[in-house]
Amino acid sequence: MSSNLEFDIVKRGFEWLSSQQIESVKELANTISAHALWGLKNPYITRLIRKKEGDCWNSSIRDTARACSALSAEGIILKAPEKWLLSRKNGGSWNEDVYDTAYSIGALADMEVSDREGCDWLYENYGPAWEQVGTTSLIISALKKQEKLTESRDFEEFIRNRAEWVLSKRGQDGGWEHISTSNLVIQALLLAGFKKEVEVSIRWLLGKARESGAWGNKQDDINATALTLITLGMYDHS
């Protein structure tokens, strides 16, 4: 980031997060990831680990995947949840669900586990039902994470095509419909190598910070704020 003003916005975002009661696995995972990206002391790790029930979180594929990704960002790889995630895969996917599968193969990549079968399932089943900016962005992120792990370029054309399509859906102000969705999109585009193209979206995102230091609305402000800090960290370090 280029200015003290932008760093001040980031600082206020973390200060706001520190004043919140963060309890859900999703919010804790995103908060941990944000702290890890910015190299900050991470007081939320123990809280997230304590929420684990047996080998997983909430018997939920998505929550377990989110938790595994967040802990991996801090160099913590728990083998039991990794095995639990893999045991839930059937026929190349998780529940034949695009979200469960995208989060799972992304988390496995974060834990340095390749899963070509899951990548193939996402690629082969992509169609009109998934052609939404948020869904498509999750797929791009998952495939790019796996691509970096395996050094395969088999999905490169698909990823570029879908990234350009997502960019074509951007509003004139530089964002997409919602803060959280916009963050998922920008993160995917950064992973896909579109840093220059998202500069206007980063400026838009910075301009959406509330006076309190938070982003988003009252119902989603913890998640939106953590996601925004992740996005800004990815941009700053890319």
MDAnalysis code that builds the backbone (N, CA, C; Angstrom):
import MDAnalysis as mda
import numpy as np

u = mda.Universe.empty(714, n_residues=238, atom_resindex=np.repeat(np.arange(238), 3), trajectory=True)
u.add_TopologyAttr("name", ["N", "CA", "C"] * 238)
u.add_TopologyAttr("resid", np.arange(1, 239))
u.add_TopologyAttr("resname", ["MET", "SER", "SER", "ASN", "LEU", "GLU", "PHE", "ASP", "ILE", "VAL", "LYS", "ARG", "GLY", "PHE", "GLU", "TRP", "LEU", "SER", "SER", "GLN", "GLN", "ILE", "GLU", "SER", "VAL", "LYS", "GLU", "LEU", "ALA", "ASN", "THR", "ILE", "SER", "ALA", "HIS", "ALA", "LEU", "TRP", "GLY", "LEU", "LYS", "ASN", "PRO", "TYR", "ILE", "THR", "ARG", "LEU", "ILE", "ARG", "LYS", "LYS", "GLU", "GLY", "ASP", "CYS", "TRP", "ASN", "SER", "SER", "ILE", "ARG", "ASP", "THR", "ALA", "ARG", "ALA", "CYS", "SER", "ALA", "LEU", "SER", "ALA", "GLU", "GLY", "ILE", "ILE", "LEU", "LYS", "ALA", "PRO", "GLU", "LYS", "TRP", "LEU", "LEU", "SER", "ARG", "LYS", "ASN", "GLY", "GLY", "SER", "TRP", "ASN", "GLU", "ASP", "VAL", "TYR", "ASP", "THR", "ALA", "TYR", "SER", "ILE", "GLY", "ALA", "LEU", "ALA", "ASP", "MET", "GLU", "VAL", "SER", "ASP", "ARG", "GLU", "GLY", "CYS", "ASP", "TRP", "LEU", "TYR", "GLU", "ASN", "TYR", "GLY", "PRO", "ALA", "TRP", "GLU", "GLN", "VAL", "GLY", "THR", "THR", "SER", "LEU", "ILE", "ILE", "SER", "ALA", "LEU", "LYS", "LYS", "GLN", "GLU", "LYS", "LEU", "THR", "GLU", "SER", "ARG", "ASP", "PHE", "GLU", "GLU", "PHE", "ILE", "ARG", "ASN", "ARG", "ALA", "GLU", "TRP", "VAL", "LEU", "SER", "LYS", "ARG", "GLY", "GLN", "ASP", "GLY", "GLY", "TRP", "GLU", "HIS", "ILE", "SER", "THR", "SER", "ASN", "LEU", "VAL", "ILE", "GLN", "ALA", "LEU", "LEU", "LEU", "ALA", "GLY", "PHE", "LYS", "LYS", "GLU", "VAL", "GLU", "VAL", "SER", "ILE", "ARG", "TRP", "LEU", "LEU", "GLY", "LYS", "ALA", "ARG", "GLU", "SER", "GLY", "ALA", "TRP", "GLY", "ASN", "LYS", "GLN", "ASP", "ASP", "ILE", "ASN", "ALA", "THR", "ALA", "LEU", "THR", "LEU", "ILE", "THR", "LEU", "GLY", "MET", "TYR", "ASP", "HIS", "SER"])
u.atoms.positions = np.array([
    [0.823, -1.199, 0.000],
    [0.000, 0.000, 0.000],
    [0.859, 1.252, 0.000],
    [0.312, 2.295, -0.537],
    [1.175, 3.420, -0.872],
    [1.112, 4.591, 0.091],
    [0.198, 4.599, 1.038],
    [0.090, 5.799, 1.863],
    [-0.180, 5.461, 3.321],
    [0.179, 6.429, 4.180],
    [-0.100, 6.276, 5.605],
    [-1.592, 6.201, 5.867],
    [-2.377, 6.886, 5.016],
    [-3.829, 6.851, 5.174],
    [-4.351, 5.430, 5.033],
    [-3.841, 4.708, 4.044],
    [-4.302, 3.340, 3.821],
    [-3.903, 2.425, 4.979],
    [-2.684, 2.597, 5.478],
    [-2.259, 1.799, 6.630],
    [-3.091, 2.154, 7.866],
    [-3.481, 3.402, 7.980],
    [-4.324, 3.816, 9.095],
    [-5.690, 3.146, 9.026],
    [-6.227, 3.001, 7.816],
    [-7.510, 2.314, 7.636],
    [-7.389, 0.857, 8.066],
    [-6.279, 0.218, 7.670],
    [-6.044, -1.178, 8.072],
    [-5.918, -1.283, 9.589],
    [-5.167, -0.389, 10.188],
    [-4.975, -0.403, 11.645],
    [-6.303, -0.268, 12.367],
    [-7.149, 0.650, 11.902],
    [-8.457, 0.840, 12.545],
    [-9.343, -0.388, 12.361],
    [-9.197, -1.069, 11.235],
    [-9.956, -2.295, 11.025],
    [-9.602, -3.365, 12.040],
    [-8.307, -3.539, 12.282],
    [-7.881, -4.533, 13.280],
    [-8.281, -4.107, 14.698],
    [-8.200, -2.827, 14.977],
    [-8.629, -2.348, 16.296],
    [-10.112, -2.609, 16.509],
    [-10.905, -2.402, 15.458],
    [-12.340, -2.673, 15.570],
    [-12.580, -4.162, 15.806],
    [-11.890, -5.017, 15.052],
    [-12.046, -6.463, 15.234],
    [-11.718, -6.885, 16.659],
    [-10.666, -6.289, 17.222],
    [-10.230, -6.682, 18.568],
    [-11.269, -6.344, 19.636],
    [-12.199, -5.454, 19.311],
    [-13.227, -5.059, 20.274],
    [-14.500, -5.904, 20.155],
    [-14.516, -6.841, 19.203],
    [-15.724, -7.625, 18.939],
    [-15.683, -8.999, 19.620],
    [-16.864, -9.547, 19.855],
    [-16.986, -10.921, 20.336],
    [-17.033, -11.836, 19.116],
    [-15.929, -12.454, 18.803],
    [-15.835, -13.288, 17.602],
    [-15.937, -14.742, 18.025],
    [-17.021, -15.381, 17.640],
    [-17.293, -16.724, 18.156],
    [-17.457, -17.781, 17.073],
    [-18.038, -17.439, 15.922],
    [-18.309, -18.471, 14.925],
    [-17.009, -18.945, 14.280],
    [-17.007, -20.193, 13.820],
    [-15.819, -20.756, 13.172],
    [-15.445, -19.927, 11.945],
    [-16.440, -19.553, 11.157],
    [-16.190, -18.762, 9.944],
    [-15.513, -17.438, 10.277],
    [-16.039, -16.731, 11.264],
    [-15.474, -15.433, 11.636],
    [-14.090, -15.577, 12.256],
    [-13.913, -16.588, 13.112],
    [-12.606, -16.819, 13.713],
    [-11.563, -17.166, 12.642],
    [-11.961, -18.025, 11.698],
    [-11.027, -18.436, 10.647],
    [-10.585, -17.239, 9.809],
    [-11.534, -16.402, 9.408],
    [-11.171, -15.241, 8.595],
    [-10.337, -14.240, 9.393],
    [-10.640, -14.095, 10.673],
    [-9.875, -13.176, 11.521],
    [-8.437, -13.670, 11.692],
    [-8.271, -14.978, 11.888],
    [-6.927, -15.555, 12.000],
    [-6.150, -15.345, 10.707],
    [-6.795, -15.593, 9.576],
    [-6.122, -15.429, 8.285],
    [-5.673, -13.992, 8.068],
    [-6.515, -13.042, 8.478],
    [-6.163, -11.629, 8.327],
    [-4.940, -11.282, 9.171],
    [-4.934, -11.721, 10.422],
    [-3.792, -11.451, 11.295],
    [-2.517, -12.092, 10.750],
    [-2.643, -13.308, 10.233],
    [-1.469, -14.002, 9.701],
    [-0.876, -13.247, 8.512],
    [-1.729, -12.765, 7.620],
    [-1.254, -12.056, 6.430],
    [-0.489, -10.781, 6.787],
    [-0.949, -10.110, 7.834],
    [-0.308, -8.861, 8.234],
    [0.784, -9.065, 9.278],
    [1.055, -10.330, 9.626],
    [2.136, -10.623, 10.565],
    [1.864, -10.140, 11.973],
    [0.600, -10.148, 12.378],
    [0.223, -9.649, 13.692],
    [0.066, -10.793, 14.699],
    [0.244, -10.474, 15.960],
    [-0.001, -11.444, 17.023],
    [-1.430, -11.952, 16.911],
    [-1.588, -13.266, 17.023],
    [-2.875, -13.881, 16.699],
    [-3.505, -14.542, 17.932],
    [-4.321, -13.806, 18.679],
    [-4.897, -14.358, 19.904],
    [-6.098, -15.278, 19.672],
    [-6.451, -15.504, 18.408],
    [-7.677, -16.251, 18.104],
    [-7.425, -17.727, 17.796],
    [-6.156, -18.107, 17.679],
    [-5.842, -19.480, 17.276],
    [-6.367, -20.498, 18.289],
    [-6.056, -20.287, 19.556],
    [-6.487, -21.228, 20.590],
    [-8.009, -21.324, 20.649],
    [-8.665, -20.197, 20.488],
    [-10.126, -20.177, 20.522],
    [-10.709, -21.044, 19.402],
    [-10.116, -20.955, 18.211],
    [-10.605, -21.768, 17.095],
    [-10.333, -23.250, 17.333],
    [-9.139, -23.592, 17.795],
    [-8.808, -25.002, 18.029],
    [-9.727, -25.606, 19.089],
    [-10.060, -24.831, 20.101],
    [-10.939, -25.333, 21.160],
    [-12.349, -25.610, 20.666],
    [-12.722, -25.020, 19.550],
    [-14.049, -25.270, 18.996],
    [-14.118, -26.562, 18.188],
    [-12.983, -27.180, 17.975],
    [-12.971, -28.447, 17.238],
    [-13.653, -29.528, 18.058],
    [-14.514, -30.289, 17.413],
    [-15.240, -31.391, 18.052],
    [-14.784, -32.690, 17.416],
    [-13.961, -33.451, 18.126],
    [-13.388, -34.647, 17.516],
    [-12.366, -34.242, 16.473],
    [-12.588, -34.694, 15.238],
    [-11.640, -34.419, 14.164],
    [-12.072, -33.273, 13.248],
    [-13.159, -32.578, 13.604],
    [-13.690, -31.564, 12.691],
    [-14.334, -30.428, 13.472],
    [-14.867, -29.487, 12.743],
    [-15.579, -28.356, 13.341],
    [-17.047, -28.422, 12.928],
    [-17.927, -28.536, 13.915],
    [-19.386, -28.508, 13.692],
    [-19.878, -29.582, 12.731],
    [-19.123, -30.656, 12.569],
    [-19.461, -31.705, 11.582],
    [-19.727, -31.096, 10.215],
    [-19.061, -29.982, 9.942],
    [-19.295, -29.203, 8.723],
    [-18.064, -29.225, 7.835],
    [-18.251, -29.591, 6.581],
    [-17.146, -29.600, 5.636],
    [-16.589, -28.189, 5.463],
    [-17.479, -27.217, 5.268],
    [-17.010, -25.850, 5.019],
    [-16.312, -25.260, 6.233],
    [-16.890, -25.451, 7.413],
    [-16.246, -24.910, 8.612],
    [-14.895, -25.576, 8.853],
    [-14.823, -26.876, 8.625],
    [-13.556, -27.583, 8.811],
    [-12.521, -27.104, 7.808],
    [-12.948, -26.920, 6.571],
    [-12.034, -26.421, 5.545],
    [-11.556, -25.017, 5.884],
    [-12.474, -24.150, 6.300],
    [-12.086, -22.777, 6.673],
    [-11.079, -22.784, 7.827],
    [-11.355, -23.610, 8.826],
    [-10.469, -23.685, 9.992],
    [-9.086, -24.200, 9.591],
    [-9.050, -25.222, 8.749],
    [-7.770, -25.782, 8.315],
    [-6.966, -24.751, 7.523],
    [-7.636, -24.010, 6.647],
    [-6.944, -22.975, 5.868],
    [-6.366, -21.902, 6.778],
    [-7.166, -21.463, 7.743],
    [-6.718, -20.400, 8.650],
    [-5.523, -20.849, 9.483],
    [-5.593, -22.044, 10.037],
    [-4.488, -22.540, 10.855],
    [-3.228, -22.755, 10.011],
    [-3.422, -23.191, 8.767],
    [-2.280, -23.383, 7.872],
    [-1.551, -22.069, 7.622],
    [-2.309, -20.961, 7.602],
    [-1.690, -19.641, 7.394],
    [-0.715, -19.306, 8.516],
    [-0.903, -19.939, 9.675],
    [0.000, -19.750, 10.809],
    [0.964, -20.930, 10.968],
    [1.020, -21.774, 9.937],
    [1.945, -22.901, 9.967],
    [1.474, -24.075, 10.806],
    [0.190, -24.105, 11.123],
    [-0.370, -25.179, 11.944],
    [-1.189, -26.109, 11.049],
    [-0.729, -27.327, 10.860],
    [-1.446, -28.301, 10.035],
    [-1.838, -29.478, 10.920],
    [-3.134, -29.644, 11.105],
    [-3.662, -30.711, 11.943],
    [-4.049, -31.895, 11.059],
    [-3.404, -33.017, 11.270],
    [-3.586, -34.168, 10.383],
    [-4.966, -34.814, 10.516],
    [-5.537, -34.820, 11.725],
    [-6.841, -35.470, 11.895],
    [-7.930, -34.762, 11.083],
    [-8.058, -33.423, 11.136],
    [-9.042, -32.747, 10.283],
    [-8.748, -32.924, 8.791],
    [-7.471, -32.978, 8.435],
    [-7.116, -33.229, 7.032],
    [-7.662, -34.584, 6.578],
    [-7.448, -35.604, 7.391],
    [-7.964, -36.940, 7.056],
    [-9.489, -36.954, 7.062],
    [-10.092, -36.215, 8.001],
    [-11.560, -36.153, 8.055],
    [-12.106, -35.554, 6.771],
    [-11.498, -34.469, 6.301],
    [-11.940, -33.846, 5.057],
    [-11.829, -34.822, 3.889],
    [-10.696, -35.485, 3.779],
    [-10.490, -36.420, 2.674],
    [-11.474, -37.586, 2.740],
    [-11.826, -37.998, 3.949],
    [-12.756, -39.129, 4.095],
    [-14.169, -38.772, 3.656],
    [-14.468, -37.498, 3.558],
    [-15.811, -37.056, 3.170],
    [-15.957, -36.890, 1.659],
    [-14.875, -37.069, 0.931],
    [-14.944, -36.932, -0.528],
    [-15.514, -38.195, -1.148],
    [-16.352, -38.014, -2.159],
    [-16.969, -39.155, -2.824],
    [-17.101, -38.841, -4.316],
    [-16.475, -39.649, -5.138],
    [-16.602, -39.445, -6.579],
    [-16.009, -38.147, -7.073],
    [-14.983, -37.672, -6.410],
    [-14.302, -36.466, -6.858],
    [-14.800, -35.182, -6.247],
    [-15.895, -35.257, -5.488],
    [-16.442, -34.025, -4.912],
    [-16.827, -34.250, -3.457],
    [-17.209, -33.196, -2.828],
    [-17.748, -33.243, -1.476],
    [-19.231, -32.922, -1.577],
    [-20.069, -33.924, -1.341],
    [-21.531, -33.776, -1.376],
    [-22.057, -33.308, -2.730],
    [-21.264, -33.482, -3.798],
    [-21.637, -32.959, -5.123],
    [-22.038, -31.491, -5.018],
    [-21.334, -30.777, -4.156],
    [-21.649, -29.376, -3.859],
    [-20.455, -28.510, -4.233],
    [-20.695, -27.471, -5.014],
    [-19.607, -26.630, -5.499],
    [-18.880, -25.927, -4.354],
    [-19.631, -25.479, -3.337],
    [-19.011, -24.740, -2.234],
    [-18.205, -25.671, -1.332],
    [-18.799, -26.805, -0.953],
    [-18.065, -27.776, -0.136],
    [-16.779, -28.208, -0.852],
    [-16.883, -28.428, -2.159],
    [-15.727, -28.912, -2.912],
    [-14.667, -27.830, -3.068],
    [-15.078, -26.607, -3.408],
    [-14.112, -25.518, -3.591],
    [-13.381, -25.209, -2.291],
    [-14.112, -25.108, -1.178],
    [-13.462, -24.844, 0.105],
    [-12.527, -25.989, 0.495],
    [-12.948, -27.230, 0.205],
    [-12.132, -28.388, 0.590],
    [-10.833, -28.454, -0.184],
    [-10.882, -28.302, -1.509],
    [-9.630, -28.431, -2.256],
    [-8.727, -27.219, -2.024],
    [-9.336, -26.069, -1.706],
    [-8.525, -24.914, -1.312],
    [-7.802, -25.163, -0.005],
    [-8.520, -25.734, 0.968],
    [-7.917, -26.036, 2.266],
    [-6.837, -27.106, 2.133],
    [-7.095, -28.112, 1.325],
    [-6.085, -29.156, 1.122],
    [-4.819, -28.561, 0.514],
    [-4.989, -27.657, -0.444],
    [-3.813, -26.992, -1.021],
    [-3.059, -26.204, 0.036],
    [-3.805, -25.508, 0.907],
    [-3.160, -24.764, 1.991],
    [-2.373, -25.687, 2.915],
    [-2.825, -26.941, 3.015],
    [-2.120, -27.933, 3.827],
    [-1.114, -28.738, 3.003],
    [-0.891, -28.278, 1.755],
    [0.069, -28.894, 0.834],
    [-0.329, -30.313, 0.452],
    [-1.633, -30.494, 0.238],
    [-2.170, -31.775, -0.233],
    [-2.802, -31.532, -1.597],
    [-2.296, -32.187, -2.622],
    [-2.855, -31.999, -3.962],
    [-4.100, -32.865, -4.134],
    [-5.046, -32.362, -4.919],
    [-6.273, -33.113, -5.188],
    [-6.728, -32.822, -6.616],
    [-6.124, -33.504, -7.563],
    [-6.458, -33.294, -8.972],
    [-7.898, -33.699, -9.262],
    [-8.356, -34.744, -8.592],
    [-9.713, -35.237, -8.828],
    [-10.751, -34.162, -8.508],
    [-10.557, -33.457, -7.383],
    [-11.480, -32.389, -7.015],
    [-11.435, -31.229, -7.995],
    [-10.227, -30.899, -8.470],
    [-10.094, -29.841, -9.483],
    [-10.831, -30.220, -10.762],
    [-10.646, -31.464, -11.191],
    [-11.327, -31.930, -12.401],
    [-12.840, -31.847, -12.247],
    [-13.338, -32.192, -11.066],
    [-14.801, -32.162, -10.845],
    [-15.327, -30.743, -10.986],
    [-14.639, -29.762, -10.398],
    [-15.078, -28.373, -10.522],
    [-15.045, -27.918, -11.975],
    [-13.962, -28.236, -12.656],
    [-13.803, -27.811, -14.051],
    [-14.860, -28.460, -14.950],
    [-15.039, -29.747, -14.796],
    [-15.933, -30.493, -15.696],
    [-17.408, -30.183, -15.445],
    [-17.739, -29.771, -14.238],
    [-19.147, -29.523, -13.917],
    [-19.522, -28.047, -13.953],
    [-18.562, -27.181, -14.281],
    [-18.870, -25.752, -14.349],
    [-19.888, -25.501, -15.448],
    [-20.934, -24.734, -15.106],
    [-21.984, -24.428, -16.074],
    [-22.792, -23.239, -15.620],
    [-23.903, -22.966, -16.302],
    [-24.716, -21.774, -16.010],
    [-25.142, -21.647, -14.550],
    [-25.414, -22.767, -13.890],
    [-25.882, -22.705, -12.493],
    [-24.816, -22.124, -11.572],
    [-23.569, -22.250, -11.944],
    [-22.469, -21.745, -11.109],
    [-21.954, -20.394, -11.596],
    [-22.517, -19.885, -12.673],
    [-22.007, -18.648, -13.268],
    [-22.519, -17.435, -12.491],
    [-22.014, -17.323, -11.280],
    [-22.247, -16.165, -10.417],
    [-20.866, -15.699, -9.959],
    [-20.726, -14.391, -9.719],
    [-19.377, -13.886, -9.456],
    [-18.767, -14.498, -8.194],
    [-19.550, -14.660, -7.131],
    [-19.012, -15.233, -5.897],
    [-18.622, -16.687, -6.065],
    [-19.520, -17.477, -6.657],
    [-19.259, -18.902, -6.867],
    [-18.060, -19.102, -7.785],
    [-18.045, -18.374, -8.884],
    [-16.945, -18.493, -9.840],
    [-15.619, -18.099, -9.196],
    [-15.641, -17.083, -8.347],
    [-14.413, -16.637, -7.689],
    [-13.875, -17.689, -6.731],
    [-14.755, -18.366, -6.004],
    [-14.306, -19.445, -5.123],
    [-13.653, -20.565, -5.919],
    [-14.203, -20.861, -7.092],
    [-13.634, -21.900, -7.951],
    [-12.255, -21.477, -8.453],
    [-12.135, -20.215, -8.893],
    [-10.838, -19.709, -9.359],
    [-9.799, -19.834, -8.246],
    [-10.151, -19.398, -7.036],
    [-9.207, -19.448, -5.921],
    [-8.769, -20.875, -5.621],
    [-9.725, -21.795, -5.599],
    [-9.399, -23.187, -5.299],
    [-8.460, -23.770, -6.356],
    [-8.763, -23.526, -7.629],
    [-7.937, -24.066, -8.706],
    [-6.542, -23.434, -8.705],
    [-6.457, -22.122, -8.429],
    [-5.151, -21.463, -8.401],
    [-4.297, -21.980, -7.246],
    [-4.908, -22.205, -6.092],
    [-4.146, -22.753, -4.963],
    [-3.582, -24.125, -5.308],
    [-4.416, -24.962, -5.918],
    [-3.954, -26.293, -6.301],
    [-2.917, -26.210, -7.416],
    [-3.095, -25.273, -8.330],
    [-2.155, -25.103, -9.438],
    [-0.761, -24.755, -8.931],
    [-0.705, -23.857, -7.951],
    [0.587, -23.462, -7.393],
    [1.262, -24.633, -6.688],
    [0.444, -25.517, -6.127],
    [0.995, -26.669, -5.412],
    [1.583, -27.690, -6.382],
    [0.872, -27.923, -7.483],
    [1.257, -28.985, -8.416],
    [2.060, -28.479, -9.610],
    [2.103, -27.150, -9.788],
    [2.743, -26.522, -10.949],
    [2.104, -26.972, -12.257],
    [0.846, -27.401, -12.203],
    [0.097, -27.758, -13.410],
    [-0.511, -26.499, -14.014],
    [-0.583, -26.449, -15.326],
    [-1.191, -25.311, -16.015],
    [-2.433, -25.742, -16.808],
    [-2.989, -26.894, -16.450],
    [-4.097, -27.452, -17.219],
    [-5.354, -26.594, -17.177],
    [-5.505, -25.813, -16.113],
    [-6.719, -25.009, -15.966],
    [-6.473, -23.525, -16.254],
    [-5.288, -23.218, -16.782],
    [-4.892, -21.820, -16.957],
    [-5.858, -21.052, -17.860],
    [-6.219, -21.625, -18.984],
    [-7.128, -20.942, -19.915],
    [-8.503, -20.742, -19.294],
    [-9.004, -21.772, -18.599],
    [-10.302, -21.681, -17.934],
    [-10.278, -20.583, -16.870],
    [-9.222, -20.556, -16.067],
    [-9.108, -19.560, -15.000],
    [-9.072, -18.149, -15.579],
    [-8.273, -17.937, -16.626],
    [-8.195, -16.601, -17.239],
    [-9.537, -16.195, -17.825],
    [-10.201, -17.109, -18.504],
    [-11.505, -16.815, -19.101],
    [-12.517, -16.427, -18.036],
    [-12.558, -17.196, -16.955],
    [-13.523, -16.923, -15.885],
    [-13.160, -15.642, -15.127],
    [-11.874, -15.382, -14.961],
    [-11.448, -14.145, -14.294],
    [-11.858, -12.928, -15.112],
    [-11.686, -13.006, -16.411],
    [-12.093, -11.895, -17.274],
    [-13.609, -11.710, -17.249],
    [-14.335, -12.808, -17.151],
    [-15.807, -12.707, -17.047],
    [-16.199, -12.019, -15.736],
    [-15.567, -12.411, -14.644],
    [-15.848, -11.775, -13.351],
    [-15.558, -10.277, -13.415],
    [-14.438, -9.909, -14.025],
    [-14.093, -8.497, -14.165],
    [-15.150, -7.738, -14.959],
    [-15.727, -8.407, -15.948],
    [-16.744, -7.754, -16.781],
    [-18.020, -7.451, -16.004],
    [-18.203, -8.076, -14.856],
    [-19.403, -7.874, -14.038],
    [-19.197, -6.814, -12.959],
    [-18.031, -6.193, -12.929],
    [-17.737, -5.171, -11.924],
    [-18.550, -3.910, -12.190],
    [-19.014, -3.291, -11.107],
    [-19.764, -2.053, -11.228],
    [-18.875, -0.889, -11.594],
    [-19.465, 0.186, -12.028],
    [-18.706, 1.368, -12.441],
    [-17.921, 1.982, -11.281],
    [-18.396, 1.732, -10.051],
    [-17.699, 2.307, -8.887],
    [-16.446, 1.529, -8.507],
    [-16.283, 0.329, -9.087],
    [-15.091, -0.471, -8.799],
    [-15.358, -1.714, -7.981],
    [-16.614, -1.896, -7.523],
    [-16.936, -3.056, -6.699],
    [-18.009, -3.919, -7.318],
    [-18.340, -4.978, -6.598],
    [-19.430, -5.848, -6.991],
    [-20.571, -5.600, -6.003],
    [-21.584, -6.412, -5.978],
    [-22.806, -6.041, -5.265],
    [-22.619, -5.898, -3.761],
    [-21.929, -6.836, -3.136],
    [-21.775, -6.817, -1.676],
    [-20.297, -6.796, -1.303],
    [-19.989, -6.283, -0.117],
    [-18.602, -6.212, 0.348],
    [-17.978, -7.603, 0.421],
    [-18.671, -8.543, 1.042],
    [-18.092, -9.880, 1.206],
    [-17.848, -10.540, -0.148],
    [-18.832, -10.439, -1.052],
    [-18.652, -10.998, -2.395],
    [-17.501, -10.315, -3.114],
    [-17.435, -8.994, -3.007],
    [-16.353, -8.243, -3.657],
    [-14.992, -8.712, -3.171],
    [-14.886, -9.007, -1.888],
    [-13.617, -9.502, -1.345],
    [-13.241, -10.846, -1.940],
    [-14.198, -11.753, -2.035],
    [-13.914, -13.066, -2.629],
    [-13.465, -12.913, -4.074],
    [-14.090, -11.972, -4.783],
    [-13.730, -11.735, -6.176],
    [-12.312, -11.178, -6.285],
    [-12.014, -10.140, -5.513],
    [-10.687, -9.514, -5.595],
    [-9.602, -10.512, -5.200],
    [-9.857, -11.313, -4.170],
    [-8.875, -12.313, -3.762],
    [-8.605, -13.302, -4.892],
    [-9.665, -13.752, -5.565],
    [-9.497, -14.680, -6.686],
    [-8.703, -14.036, -7.816],
    [-9.006, -12.781, -8.128],
    [-8.311, -12.083, -9.209],
    [-6.834, -11.873, -8.865],
    [-6.543, -11.585, -7.608],
    [-5.147, -11.447, -7.189],
    [-4.407, -12.774, -7.345],
    [-5.031, -13.867, -6.922],
    [-4.406, -15.184, -7.083],
    [-4.176, -15.509, -8.553],
    [-5.083, -15.024, -9.407],
    [-4.989, -15.293, -10.843],
    [-4.042, -14.339, -11.561],
    [-3.437, -13.402, -10.824],
    [-2.446, -12.518, -11.418],
    [-2.982, -11.227, -11.999],
    [-4.165, -10.797, -11.563],
    [-4.799, -9.593, -12.098],
    [-4.628, -8.408, -11.142],
    [-3.423, -8.205, -10.633],
    [-3.221, -7.148, -9.629],
    [-3.515, -5.757, -10.177],
    [-2.998, -5.455, -11.348],
    [-3.220, -4.132, -11.915],
    [-4.697, -3.866, -12.152],
    [-5.398, -4.898, -12.592],
    [-6.824, -4.747, -12.919],
    [-7.675, -4.475, -11.694],
    [-7.211, -4.855, -10.494],
    [-8.035, -4.661, -9.291],
    [-7.663, -3.400, -8.512],
    [-6.748, -2.602, -9.032],
    [-6.365, -1.382, -8.314],
    [-7.569, -0.505, -8.004],
    [-8.448, -0.329, -8.989],
    [-9.638, 0.506, -8.780],
    [-10.548, -0.112, -7.728],
    [-10.597, -1.440, -7.663],
    [-11.439, -2.128, -6.678],
    [-10.865, -1.999, -5.276],
    [-9.546, -1.977, -5.166],
    [-8.908, -1.766, -3.865],
    [-9.230, -0.367, -3.357],
    [-9.160, 0.622, -4.240],
    [-9.513, 1.992, -3.838],
    [-10.978, 2.068, -3.404],
    [-11.837, 1.366, -4.141],
    [-13.261, 1.310, -3.785],
    [-13.433, 0.685, -2.401],
    [-12.702, -0.391, -2.148],
    [-12.792, -1.098, -0.874],
    [-12.336, -0.210, 0.275],
    [-11.226, 0.471, 0.091],
    [-10.739, 1.380, 1.124],
    [-11.764, 2.469, 1.426],
    [-12.442, 2.915, 0.394],
    [-13.447, 3.962, 0.575],
    [-14.703, 3.495, 1.274],
    [-14.882, 2.190, 1.397],
    [-16.068, 1.635, 2.049],
    [-15.880, 1.428, 3.552],
    [-14.701, 1.737, 4.078],
    [-14.477, 1.596, 5.526],
    [-15.379, 2.570, 6.276],
    [-16.035, 2.071, 7.303],
    [-16.889, 2.933, 8.114],
    [-16.040, 3.699, 9.129],
    [-16.611, 4.713, 9.709],
    [-15.882, 5.526, 10.688],
    [-15.410, 4.693, 11.868],
    [-16.168, 3.648, 12.188],
    [-15.810, 2.774, 13.310],
    [-14.562, 1.949, 13.031],
    [-14.229, 1.783, 11.746],
    [-13.122, 0.918, 11.352],
    [-13.586, -0.360, 10.689],
    [-14.896, -0.592, 10.716],
    [-15.452, -1.827, 10.163],
    [-15.865, -1.653, 8.707],
    [-16.084, -2.777, 8.065],
    [-16.697, -2.815, 6.733],
    [-17.985, -3.629, 6.831],
    [-18.860, -3.498, 5.839],
    [-20.064, -4.310, 5.763],
    [-21.230, -3.712, 6.514],
    [-22.275, -4.524, 6.664],
    [-23.461, -4.091, 7.389],
    [-23.492, -4.715, 8.782],
    [-24.479, -4.365, 9.554],
    [-24.542, -4.805, 10.958],
    [-24.612, -6.319, 11.097],
    [-25.201, -7.006, 10.088],
    [-25.365, -8.453, 10.189],
    [-24.096, -9.212, 9.787],
    [-23.237, -8.569, 9.025],
    [-22.088, -9.280, 8.464],
    [-20.793, -8.506, 8.656],
    [-20.754, -7.601, 9.637],
    [-19.604, -6.705, 9.697],
    [-18.313, -7.388, 10.139],
    [-18.382, -8.380, 11.038],
    [-17.149, -9.067, 11.452],
    [-16.548, -9.819, 10.272],
    [-17.363, -10.594, 9.593],
    [-16.879, -11.354, 8.445],
    [-16.397, -10.425, 7.335],
    [-17.173, -9.390, 7.037],
    [-16.801, -8.460, 5.965],
    [-15.503, -7.742, 6.296],
    [-15.330, -7.362, 7.551],
    [-14.109, -6.661, 7.958],
    [-12.899, -7.579, 7.866],
    [-13.026, -8.796, 8.378],
    [-11.911, -9.745, 8.306],
    [-11.552, -10.059, 6.855],
    [-12.567, -10.282, 6.015],
    [-12.318, -10.565, 4.602],
    [-11.616, -9.400, 3.912],
    [-12.034, -8.170, 4.256],
    [-11.409, -6.993, 3.656],
    [-9.950, -6.890, 4.054],
    [-9.650, -7.157, 5.304],
    [-8.256, -7.104, 5.764],
    [-7.419, -8.193, 5.098],
    [-8.026, -9.347, 4.828],
    [-7.337, -10.388, 4.063],
    [-7.028, -9.877, 2.656],
    [-8.035, -9.298, 2.002],
    [-7.863, -8.799, 0.647],
    [-6.765, -7.741, 0.581],
    [-6.805, -6.793, 1.495],
    [-5.800, -5.724, 1.515],
    [-4.403, -6.291, 1.779],
    [-4.334, -7.313, 2.639],
    [-3.056, -7.963, 2.902],
    [-2.530, -8.696, 1.673],
    [-3.417, -9.386, 0.968],
    [-3.008, -10.083, -0.257],
    [-2.509, -9.093, -1.302],
    [-3.212, -7.978, -1.428],
    [-2.820, -6.949, -2.404],
    [-1.473, -6.358, -2.024],
    [-1.312, -6.070, -0.755],
    [-0.085, -5.424, -0.283],
    [1.121, -6.344, -0.438],
    [0.910, -7.656, -0.347],
    [2.031, -8.597, -0.384],
    [2.199, -9.280, -1.739],
    [1.362, -8.939, -2.696],
    [1.452, -9.600, -4.007],
    [2.383, -8.865, -4.958],
])
